[in-house]
């Protein structure tokens, strides 16, 4: 079996390892019979793995990590093993990670999350201050300084003060607005969201957050969480249990005013100084201390990140590796790429509709980097998989239950085309009773309207996950990023011009990349061009030295320099004075891999090589169809692989010009397509068409509807069900029927049925035969194979949004139309 034949076999039948792993909210009165039923139901829908996630709503008598809880977890593993399913265990109850539902602090109050607070006192002559410290508080730094404006300090005036018995005194020797400033180590009083009702944000029972920067506290976290899981479930580790999920660890915890409280821990001042920092620089966390304020803040953040790696990420990563599972999950923020070095299966988090199909949000803003954050972190470390926790609270405009399959398709394609290849849908609910219904809604699995069609969704996601795993991404361009900052403004024009790039971490560039033949090489990636958006990065002598070596070897460096500052690099450095100019400069240096005529900014493309075959994944991120001539820098036999319909077809190309193969492309709303190019075979060229189709349109009328409120009742017009008082809040299935008599079916080459507007899922039958399902627009069906007489009995089962029932929102529902038959005949 040759490579392409095997690839096609795997495309049609991807392995179970590429299944989605939904967050399974274990949030109700858990019992074994229902657990077993739900797991079987998941498998029947093509879901072959779960993240077993303890969630708020677990009864209070089930103690987190206690005997009853662990007995239920063991049962989950037993049932999953019987079904051939996999499980990712979750390290907290409920999140953010690092507290063990308060067990870290229990018996060790000193292990609670800590912070640094600031107190400021005006000075009038001799002044003595005795700050009222709480238990476990300590004055870390005391200074006198001139306050020159609102939250501004004259850095040259700072005078260190002695602290005696929590008391400081100062008498200014010169005039000015002097203040005594105290920085005090304290408890942040941060919490996590707990498992039982009454333990949510702001509620009295919310568990205290653990001190993530304290190595002793985090060793206790491992003992009371990870070791307990292994004690109860050791025989499932490395087989049924594949990974452990850690979730957005927060140094100060939740419900903390981070403008007032900064990350800290006992003994951190010495650690901070060991990183080359002056204790007085801590004032920059609250005050403007001059032109280098932001640099001092960045150095503080880097010190915190380094400490967090040492105390939290590295020990947990090593624990997972030594217990034959992977560390997965994600850091706290969308561009925390540096922490992903400790994940065997790095991930990120797409929640709260931080990106979306509206308002250009897919390519703008800090969160627009989160897809490539995880995929590029994996690529540059030689890891085959990376993941995303997706869909949580992603309903439009805060209306969570209005989340649709249309939305879901946009989000998964947004992730796939950026290289994500494992999905953790958030979430499948064990229960939606009572308060659980809107707890980080929506349920995007068994309690939603599309569940009966979910295998279509799961299989599509499995095919794309398979395709995008164990492959090499093809691009010559890297954007240099920092450990906790990924540029997005310079990336926007690249996306909109179908120019592929990857984010390369500065630390990896310095220590893991080799420079050879005018390229930066790391793992399977090779870059001819490095782009730098943040000129401040060039304050590092080490980075300047390595970039100069790259330039000397023939590489290209582009620097965004709109302020026209001095660039301390030697050689042919291309300076960009606006973001869009990057396109022209790239086109001067090298030809693109892909372009479309006419230009379309909504087309996204990723180019990969898998088993020697070139693949281009094309995604329509716009709201309108994309049409044009696509040119790809490849030659060979071209095929289109449709992962939704599971169809592979030959593409007839228009021409091959200067290494580029050109063919016509149409991508409808929410459509994606895979283009394969086999270099060992010859392309098929399109023949000039001698015929043009003639279209006859027939309006379909005279409908009846059937649902719990209507029984085969005739309706005059197709309108939203919400216009009927008794069906305003109905969510469920409505069957529409009509009969069309054609003059003759002879002479028609093709027949399409266009349903017009549908809200929101449509399953079609023609003359009693199932003709397909459409889960988003356009609701267009090719019904040619089902036309066997001049009489068409049309039956459409429409399922509307659960928002009407669950949230009592008047979301348009049913078949709106207009419904038309398009009859295509051939005219010579």
N, C-alpha and C positions, 0 to 999 in steps of 0.2 A: 504494500500500500504506500503510494507516494505521499509527499507532504500535504499537497492540496486535497487529495482524497481523504486523508486522515482529518484534516482541518474541517472539511465539510461534514464528516461524520460527527465530530465533536461539536460543531455548530448546531446540528440537529439534535444531538444528545449530550449536552454538557454535563459534566460530572456533578454529583451532589455537593462537592466542596465549593461550588460557585453559587450555591443558594444564598438568598438573603438570610440575615439573622435578625428578625425583628426584636425590639425591646418587648418583652412579654411582661406587662405590668401585673405582678402578683399582688393584687390590691384588694382582695376580698376575703370572705370566709372560706379559706382554702380547704378543699377536701380532695382526697385522692381520686375519687370517681370522676369529678369534674376536670381535674388536671389531666387525667388520662384521655378523657373525651376531647379536650381542647387540643392536645398534642396530635391526636389522630386527625382531627379536623385540619390542623395546620398542614400536616403532611399531604392530605388529600388535595390541598390547594397549591402544592409545589413548594411549600416552605419546609426546608429540611434542617433547620437549625434555629435556635432561639438564644437571646440574651435573657437569662432568668433574673429578672430585676425586681427585688423587693420594693414595694411602693406604698405610699400612704393609703391607708384603708385596711391594712392587716389588723385583725382584732388585737386588742391590747393584751390578751392572755397568751399570744404567741410571741415570746421574747425573741428579738433578733439574735441569731446565732445560738439560741437555746436549743434544748433537746427536741421540742416539737417542730421548731423551724427547720432544724437540720434533718429531721426525719422526713419532712416534706421535700426538702431539697434532694435527699437521697432517692425518694420515690420518683422525682422528676428525672434523675439520671437513669434509674432502672427502666422507666417507660421509654425514654429517649433511646436508650441502647437497644431495646426490643424493636423499636421502629426504624433503627438505622439512622437516627437523627443525632445532631451534635448540639452541645450546649456551651455557651460562654457564661461563666459565673461572674457576678458583680460584687465589687468589694466594699459596698457601703449600704446603709439603710437610712436615708435614701440617697441624698447627695447634698453638697459636694463631698468627695472622698477624703478620708483621713481622720475621721472621728470614731468610726465603728459604732455609730448610733449613740455616741457619748461614752462608750466603754473606755476610750483612751483617757478621758479625764476622770472617770469614775475611780476613786481611790487615789488619784494623782491630780489634785486640782492645779498643780503647777504645770501640767501638760496642756492646759487650755491655750487656745490661740492668743498670741500676744501682738502688740502693736506699739508704735511710738506716737505719743501725743505731744502737743506743744502748748505751753502757757506763756503769755507775754504780759509784762507789767511795766507801765510807764514809770520813768524815773524823774523825781523832783528833788534835787539835792541828794544827800545821803539817803539811800533806800535799802531796807533789809526785807527779804522775802522768805517766808517759810511756807512752802506749798504743802497743802494738805494731801499727803499721799495716802492712797488706799493700800490695803494689804497686797503684797507682791509687787508694788510699784517701786521704781528706783529712778533717781535723776541721772540721766546718761550724760547730759551736756548742759552746762550753764554758761551763758555769755551775756555781756553787755554790748549793745550795738546801737548805732544811730539809725533810726527809722526815717527814711527820707521821703516816704510817700506811702500810699496804701499798699501794704504787703511788699514793701521794698526796703532793703537794708544796704547801707554803704559798706561794701565788703572790706574796706580798708579800716573801718572803725571797730571791727569785732575784737572783743577782749574776753579771753577765757577767765572764768570765775571759779574760785574754790568753793566746794560744797562741804559744809560741816553740819552734821545732824539734820540733813534736808533743808538747811538754811543757807542763803547766799546774800551777800551785801555788795553795794557798789555806790561810789560817789564820783560823778563825772568831773574830769579836770578841764573840760572845755565845754562850750555851749553846744546845744543841739537837742534834737528830739531823741533822747536816749530811752532805751527800754532794756529791761532784763528779760532774757528769753531762756526758758527751761524746756529741755526735751526729756520726756519722761517715759520710761519703759513701763508698760501697763498691759492689762488684759484687753484685747480688742472687743471682748464680749460678743464675738461673732458666733453664729449658730449654723446648723445645717437644717435641711428639711427632713423631718423624721418620718417614721413608718406608721404611726398611729394617729388617729384624729386628735387634735389638740397639740400636735408637735410641728405644725407648719410655721412658715415665716411669721415672726411677731407673736406667736402664741406661747403661753407660759411653759409648755412642755418641750419646746424646740431643743434638740440636743446641742450641747456646746461643741463648737469646732475644736479640733485638736491643733496643736502647735506643729505645723508642718516643717518648720525650720529647726526643730529640736530633735536631734538624732535619737535620744532616749524615748521621746514620745512616739516617734514613728516606728521604732523597733517594737514598742508595745502594740501599735496598730497592726503590725505584721503578725505578732503573736496571737492577738485576740481575734483576728479576722482570717488571714491567709492560712495560718497553721491550723485553725479550727476546721476550715473547709477541707484541708488535706487530711486531717485526722479522721473525719467522717467519710470522705469520698475518695480516698487515695487510689482505689482500684480503677476509678474512672478518669484519672488524670492522664492526659496524653492520648486518650482514645475518644471517649464520649465528651469529656471536657477538653476543649481545644485551647481556650484562652481565658484570661481574667481581664475584666473591664474596669478601668479606673476612670473616674468621671470628674472633669474640671476642678481638680484640687485648688482650693482658694486659701491663700496664706492667712488672711485675717478672718475668713468666714463670711457668711451672709449677714445682711441687715447691719452693716457697718458703714458709717460715713467715711469713705476713703479720702475725702478732702481733709479730714481731721486726724484720722488714724492711718499710719503708714506701717508696712510690714516690719516686724522685729521679732527677736527672741532673746533669751538670756545669753549673755556673752557675745552678742552679735557685734558690739562695738569693736572688739579686738579683731574679729573676722573681717569687718569692714575696713579696718586699717591695714590688715594684711594684704588686701587687694590693692593697696597703694592709695588709699583715700585719706583725706584730712577730716577728722570729726566735725570741724566747722562747716564742711561742705553739706552736712545734714540740714543746715538752715535752708538750703535751696529747695527742700521738699515743701516748704510753706511760703518762702519769700523769694522775690526776685533779688538775686545777689550779684547781678551784673551780666555781662555779655555771655559768660560761660554757664549761666544757670541751667540751661537744658543739658549741657554736657555733664554737669554734676548730678543731675537727676538721672541721666542715663547710666552713669557709673554706679549709682545706688541700685538701680534696677538690675543691672548686670550682677552686682554682688548678691542681691536677693535670689536671682535666678540660679547663680552658681551654687549657692547654699541649698536651694530647693532641689537641685539635681543631686547633691551629695546626700541629703537627708531623706528624700522622698523617692524620686524617680529611679536612681541607680539601685538602691536596695530592693525595691519592689521588682524591678526588671531582673535582677540577679536571682531573686526568689523564684520568679516564674520560670526562668531558664533552667534552674536547678530542679524544678518540679515538672519538667517536660511539657510546659504549656507556654503560650505567648502572652506578652503584655499587650493589651489593646486598649481602646478608649481614646481620650483626647485631653489636652491641656485646657486651661481656663479660657483662653481667648483665641480668636480665629487665626492670628498670625504668630502664635507661639511655636514656631517651627523648630527652634533649638532643642526643646524638650523631647521632640520625637526621636532623637537619637537613641533613646532608651526603650523604645517600643519595637518589639519584634513584628508587630502589625500596627503601624502608625495610623492614627485617625484624626478626624476633625468633627465638627458639630454644626449642622445646618438647621437652625431653629429660628423662631420668631420672624420668619420671612425676611431675614436679613438680606437675602437676595431674592429676586423674583422676576417674573416676566414683565412687570410694569416699571415705568419710570427709569429705564436704563439700569436697573439695579443689578443686573447680571454681570456688569463689567465695571461698576463704579463703587467706591467705598471700601473701607478696610476689610469688610467681610467678603468682598468679591474674590479675595485671595485664598479662601479656605479650602477650595477644591484642590488647587495645585499645591497648597501647603502640605497636605498629606501625601499626594502622589509624587511630588518632587523629592520630598524627604525620603520616600521609599526608593525611588529610582537611584538616587545618589548614594544609597547604602546597599544597593544590590538586593533589595527585598522585593519579592514578587507581588505582594499584596499591600493595599492600603485601604482604609475604610472611612465611612462617614455615618454618623448618627443623624438621620434626616427626617424631615417633615414635622417635627414637634412645633406646635403652635404656628403653623405656616398657613393658616387660613387668611383670606384677604381682609385687610383693614380691621384685623382683630376679631373677625367673625370666624372662629375656628372650625365650626361644623360646616361652614360653606366651602371648605377645602374639597377639591374635586379631583377626579382622575386626570382631567386636563392639567391641573396644577401639578399633580404627582408626576405626570409624564415630563413636564417641563423641568422639574427639579432633578429627576434621575438622569435625564439627558444632559443637563447642565453639569452634573457630577461626572458622568461617564466621559464626556468629551474633554474633560480636564484631567482624565487619567485615574479617577477613583474606580476601584474594581471590587469593592465589597460594601454592601449596604446594610445598615442597622436601622430599619424603619422604626420610627418613634410615633405610635406604639400600638401593640395589640393589647387590649385590656382584658384581664381575667373577668372583671366586673365593671359595669357602668351604673351600678345602683347608687342612688342618692348623690352625695357630694362627689363621687368618683366620676360622674358624667363629664364634668367640665374641668377636671384636674389635668392641666396641660393637654387639653383636647387638640385635635380629635383622635379618636380611635380610627386608625386608617387600615384596620384589618377586619376582624370578625363581626364587629358591631356597626359596620358601615354598609352603605347601600350597594357597594361594588363587590362584596365578599363572594357572591356566587360566581363572579367572573375573575376571581383573584388569580387563578392559575395562569391566565393570560399575562397578567402583570408580572407574576413571580418568574415565569419562564422567560419572558423578555429580559428581565433584569439578570437572570442567570446566564443567558447567552452573551450579553454585553460584558458581564463580569469575567466570563471565560475568555472572551476575545482579548480583553485589555489586561489580562494576567500573563506573566511569563513572556513578555514581548519587549522590544526595544523601541523607545520613542525616537522619532527622527526630527531633529532640529539642530541648527548651528548656533542658536542664540540663547544666552543665559542672562537673566537679570539678577544682579547681585543683591542679596537681601541680608538682613541682620537676624540675630537669633529670635528677636521678638518684634520685628517690623518687616513687613513684606510690601514693597512698593506696588501701587495699583494704577496710578495715573499714567505712568509710562507704558503700562500693559494694555490700557484701553484701546489705543489705536492699533496695536498689534492684533488683538482679538477681532476688531472690526475690519481688518484687512486680511484675515485668514493666515496670519504669520505666526507660526508656532514658536514657542519659547518655553524655557523652564526657569524656575527660581533656584538659584544656587546660593547656599548659605556661605557667608564670608568665612566662617571657621573651616568649612570643608574646602573652600578654595585655597585657603592658606596651608592646610595640613594634609589634605587627602588628594588633591588634584596634582597631576603632572602636566608639564608644558612640553609639547613635542609637536614638531611639524606645523607650527603656527596654530595649534589647537590646545584648549584646556580639556584634559581627559580625566574622567572619573567614572568608574564602573563601565557601563556600556555606552555612556554619553560622551560626545565630543563637540566642543563649542569653538567656533571661529570668532565669535563676537561676544563681548561682555558689555552689558549696559548697566550704568550706575545712575540711579535717580537721586540719591541723597549724597550730595557733595561732602557732607560732614564725615562720611566714611573714610575719606581720603586724609584724615588726620592721623591715621594709623601708619607708622613707618613700615611695618611688616606688609601691609596691604599695598602700599605704594611700591615697595621693592618687588613684590610678586607680579603686580600689573606691569611694571617696567620690563620684567623678564618676558612676559607674554608679548608685549609690544615689540621688543627686540627680536623675538622669534617669528614675527610676522602676523601676530594676532591683531584684532580690531577692538578698540575700546571706545565706547560712546559715553559721554557724561552729560547729564542734564544740568545746564549751567545758565539758567535764565537771568541770574544776577551778574553774570560775566565776571566771576571771581577768578583768581589765579588757580590753575589746575596743576598740581605738583607731579605731573607725569611727563615722561620723555618719549618722544616719538609721535606717530600719527594718531593723535587723540581727536576724535570727532566730537565737537561740542554742539549740544542741542539747546536752542534758545526757546523752543516751545515743544510741547509733547508730540504734536502731530508731525513735526519735522523728522521724527525717527523713521517714518515710512520711506521718505525720499532717500535718506541716507542708506537704509538697508537695500533699497532697489539699486543704488549705485554700486554697492559692494558685491551683491550676489542676487541671483534670481530666486524667486520664491518657489516653494514646493507646490503651492496651490494658488490659483486665482480664478475669479468668476467674472464673466462679462454678461450683462452690465454689473458694476460693483454692487455688492449687497452687504451692508454692515451687520445684518442679522445672522449670517451664516457662520457657524463655528466648525472648525476642522481639527482633528488630530490625526497625525500620520504615524503609524507603527509598522514594525516588521515582526512577523510571527512565523517561525519555521521557514524563513526564506521568502515568504510572500508579503508583499506590501499591502497594507490595509489603510484606507482612509475612512474615518468615522465622521459623518456629516450630520450636523444637528441644526434644525431651524429654531433659533431662539426668539424669532419675531412673531408677531400676531398675524402676519399675512404670508401668503405662499411665496416661495423663492423660485424664480425661474431664470435660466440663463445657460450659457455655455461654460462648463467647468473645464479647467485645464489642470492636469496633474503631472508633476515631473517624474514620470514613470513610463515604461513601455512594456507592452505585453498584452495578453488576453485580459479583458476587463469584464468583471461581473459585478452585479449589485446583489448584496445579501440583505434581505429584509428580516431583521430579528423579531419584529412583531408578528408578521404573517408567516414567518419561517419559510421563506421562498428565496431561491437563488436563481438568477436569470442572467443571461449574457447581455452585455451592453454593446450596441453597435456604435462605434466611435465615428466622429466626423473627419478627423485628420490627426496626423502626428507632425508637429512642427517644433524644431529646435528642442528635442528631448521631451516636449510636452505632448501628452495625449489629451485630445479635446473631445468632449461629448456633451449632449444636452442633458440638463439636470432640472428636475422639478421636485421640490420638497414642499408638501402641503403643510398647513398649520399643525404644529406639534409632531411633525414627522422627522424621523431620523433614517439614515441609510448607511450601509457599509459598502464601500467600494473595494474590491480585491483586484490586484494586478499580478498575474502570473507571468514572470519574465521568461519562462521556458515555453510559452505558447504565443501564437500570433493573434493579433486583435482581429475582431470582425468589424468591417467597415459598413456604415449605413448606406443603403441604396436610396436613390432619389425616389421620393414618393410620386406615384402617378395619379393618385386619387386623393380626394379630400372629403372628410365626413360631412354629411348633411344631418342636421339635428332637428328632430320634431319633438316639441315639448307638450306634454299632456298634464294638465292640472288634476290632481287626485282630490276628490271631494266626497261628500256623503259618508261621513264617519260615524261609527258607534264606539262608545267607550264602556269598559267594564273594569270595576275596581270595588273595594268594599262599600263604596257609596253609590255606585251606579251599576246596573245590570243590563249590559248590551243596549244602552240608551243612545238614541240618535242625537247628534249635536249639529248645530248649524255652522259653527265656526270653531276653528282650532285656536284656543286661547289657554292661557296659564290656568292651572287648576286652582290657583290661589284666588281667582276671581269668583269662585263659588264659595259661599260662606261656610258650607259644611266640609269643604276640602282645603281650607286655608292652611291648616297645619298637618295635612296628611303627608306622610312619607311612606312610599311603598311602590307597588307595581300597578300600572294602569295599562290595559290592553286596548289598542285602537285597531279597528277593522274597517276595510273598505274593499269594494270590488270595482275593477276596471275592465271594460270590454274594449279590446282593440279591433280596428278594422281587419288587420291581418298582421301576423308576426313575420310573415315572409319578407325578405328584403332588408331586414334589420341586421346589421352586423353586430351591434352591441346595444344592450339596454341597461340604463342606470336609473336607480331610484334615489332621488335627493330629498331627504326629510326636512331640509331647511333647519330651523332652530329646534333643538331638542334639549330638554332639561331633566336628566342629563345623560342617562344611559339608554341605549336603544338596541333591542334584539329583534331581528326581522325574520319573518316566515313568509314565503311565497308559495301559494298553493299547498300549504301544509308542510313545506320543507324549510328547515332552518337555513337561512341565507347569510347569517353572520351577525356580529355584534360590533357596535361602534360606541366607544367610551368617551370620545371628544369630537369636536367638529374638525373637518366637515363630515356630516353624517350622510356619506355618499356610498351607495352599495352598487356593485356590478352584479346585476341579477340575471345576466345572460344565460348562465348554466341552468337557471330554474324556470326558464320560459319554455313551456311545452304545449301551450294552447293560447287561443286569443283571449281567454278569460284569466285575469289575475286576481286571486284572492290575497289581499295584503293584510298581514297581521303584524303589528308593531307593539312590543312590550316595552314600555318606558318606565324606568325606575328613577325617582327624583331624589333630591338631596335630603339627608337626615337632619339638616338644620331646621327644617320645618317642624319635625316632630320633637327633636331633642332641645333645640334652642328657641322654639316658637318664633322663628323668623320667616317672613313671607318671601321665600326664595322662589323665583319663577319655576314652575313645575309642569311636566308633561310634554306633549307634542304640540309645538307652536306653529311649525311649518314656515312657509307654504311647502306642501309636498308635491313634487313633480316627477314625472317619468320623462327621461331623456332618451329618445329613440335615435340611434345612429345608423344611417344608411350610407351607401357609397355612391358617389356621383362621379362618372368618368369624364 
